[in-house]
């Protein structure tokens, strides 16, 4: 396998690996925050970065049988969630090729928008 390059996401909110702080997903890619993972609340994302897929397996989840693969952080190798590869029930097909990241396995970074005006803007000198 070749050298892994770390992807960096832009935006005001970025979700990172709680272990090594590698970027995982942008806030704009959240589909739902109403999922349940092994360790509590989980988010469904449309797109993620800096992860690798594990072995695919059939897993019975709350909403039925799905074929999934765990996703691992490329840099610290922590399991951060899973990818839905196939849903067997028609009502669950929207999850296919989407990603679950468990809230307990991620951190949220909020970028501070910097004020780019010069420090002297609006300052007047005294006579």
N, C-alpha and C positions, 0 to 999 in steps of 0.2 A: 504494500500500500504506500502511496506517495505521501508527501508532507501535507498535513492538514493546515488550512488557512482559516483563521478565525474571522467570521463574519461579524460586522458591527451594524446594528440597526440604528436608524435615526427616528426621531419623534419625541414627544414630550413624556411618554411612558414606555419603558422597555422592561420586559420580564427576563430575569437572568437566572442561571443555575444558583441555587442557594449555597452550594458548596464552593464553587470557584468563580462565580460571577460572570461566566461567559454568557453573552446574549443568547436568548432562546426565541423570543417572540415579541412582536410589537403589539401595543394595546389595540391598534386598529384591526388586527387580525383575530380578535376574540369574536367567536360566534355565540358562545353562551358561558355563563359563570355558574350554571345550575347542574353541574355534574358531580358525581361521587367517585372518588378514587379509593385506593387501598388505605390511604392515610387521611381521609376526610375530603373536603371540598376540592374540586378539580375544574379547570377551565377547558373548553373546547376551542381549539384554534384552527384557522384555515391554513396557516403557513408557519413553519418553524425553521430555525437555522441552528447550526452547530450541534446536530444530533446524528446518531447512527442507529440503524434498526437492528434489533435482535432477531431471534428465531420467530417465525410466525407460528401461532398456535390458536386453536379454537378455545374460546373462553366464554363461559356462561356468566354474563353480567346482569345487573338489575333489569335491563331492558331486553334480555334474551341472549341468544347465541351469536357471537361475532368472531371473526378471524382477526386477530390483532398481533402486533409485534411491539414489544417494549422498546422505548427509545432511551438512548444513553447519551449523556453529555460527551461530546468528542474530546474534551480536555481533562475531566476528572473521572470519567466513566461511571458516574452515578446514574442510576435509573431515575428519570424525571417524569416518566409517564408512558404512554403507548400511542401507537397509530392504529386506527381502524382500517383494516384492509378489505373486509367484507362484512356486510350485515345480511342476515338471512331473512329477516322480516322486512316487508316492504316499507313499513312506517319508519324504519331505522336506516334506510339507504342513504339518507342525507349525511350520515357520519362517515361514509366511505372516503378514504384518503384524507381524513381530518385527524388532528392530533389532540390528545389529552395531555395536559401538564398539571400535575398535582400541586395545589397551592403550597403544601408543606415542602415541596421540592424546588420552589422558585422564590425569588425576591423581586420586588418592583423598584426600578430606578426611575426617578422623576428628574428630568433635566430642568435646570434653572435657566429660564430665558434671560439672557444678559441684556442690560440696557447699554446700547452702543453709543449713546450721546456722550460728548466730551464732559469731563467732570466739572468744567466751568460753566456749562449751560445753565442759564437762569440765575447765575450769581452776578451780582453787581458790586462794584467797589464803592467804598464809602468816600464821600468827598473830603 
